[in-house]
């Protein structure tokens, strides 16, 4: 009898069934660039296993990393499952890997969540539907916030008043969930205010920005979750960092649908990812090091023919971690504005930013 576990880094499944489908998809994909992460994972697992045994004691087949595979499959010895399984799960979580156990149907996500075969439902509150929910936009907004409150507070978020529904202190700064009901649409978004080193704090504005705006659409697409919002006008689509999602919410039924979509999106994807931001280096990686299609922030990679307006949190975080390519990135951004009539109006702000970061700027 053999026992097999499958490990990968992304996407993160939302259920056991989704893990099965993800496994099939990843096995059909090819990677043409070797990835050292698989070797690091297996080395960490081997180091964490009891050292008084031989490798053959713990494995039916001693694992070898495949740097070109998107999935790493491990075969622990059935006799040693009680020893090996906890080591694999703990190590994988620490290094940001998904663990799928097809024998039990369990999925262990990098946030430490365990999803069973049926998948857990989001921890939403059963808030009674009041008679005025169909008539009052503000009542619909309050109902959605109250319904989502347990999902956030159980993960350490704080409910607040006004247009900011929930806040949480992270190692990288402060995460905020913004919502404002405007007629029959809920204007909704998530952003991260940076906790910068002291010498860079003068670059922050009175609202604590520039902030990273999280792309909810990116997470919905990556995790194959429904997320309904109104497309912004083309002009605003080109203004990077300027998008707040407009969620249609003109009735009690649509409010319930939006609540369910948001609950699944936050519970299965966004909150897990936010909890994995342990340092400004993590933010720099997501902002500046991943390919365009993997960037989880609104606007950083949106370029039009004549402007790139993201308010520069990517430059600030690169400066904060002393990224070796910061100067090159900053001066390229400056040159982009300088070469355009519209962008030249932004050069004074760019000079101020570069000066705060200690970078000489062109005159």
Order of alpha helices (4+ residues) and beta strands (2+ residues): beta-alpha-alpha-alpha-beta-beta-alpha-beta-beta-beta-alpha-beta-beta-beta-beta-beta-alpha-alpha-beta-alpha-alpha-alpha-alpha-alpha-alpha
